[in-house]
């Protein structure tokens, strides 16, 4: 749970239920403080240059499987987190959540989106330094996942 989030009543229970029902990772519905939807799960695309892109769903989605969820609010069992060696610390404030979800998927795990878990995300309160390493993070993601065609999403 990021430190720039504001949990809403009942936010935790849907995440716990999803894990109890067999999910390996569960993620919340994130909104901006004005109520606009920020995140309803993540989907992947691969462009014509073989670049892997992660996109937030920004339209309402039903509860259920999704490609990934944002680390601003996600639940994972401690044992699964340890088995996967946690977050890759070579990512610097970005894409470590996507990488974790890709590793969950590659290990056969299930990732679910839980719209009944609502969290307000006051995104990027750390200022412009939040984006200082975005290009390095994207490059790291490509280095780890582009060659692993069996473990990454198909071209869409």
Secondary structure, 3 states (H helix, E strand, C coil): CCCCEEECCCHHHHHHHHHHCCCCEEEEEEECCCCCEEECCEEEEECCCCCEEEEECCCCCCCEECCECCCCCEEECHHHHHHCCCCCCCCCCCCHHHHHHHHHHHCCCCEEEEEEEEEEECCCCCHHHHHCCHHHHHHHHHHHHCCCCCCCCCCC
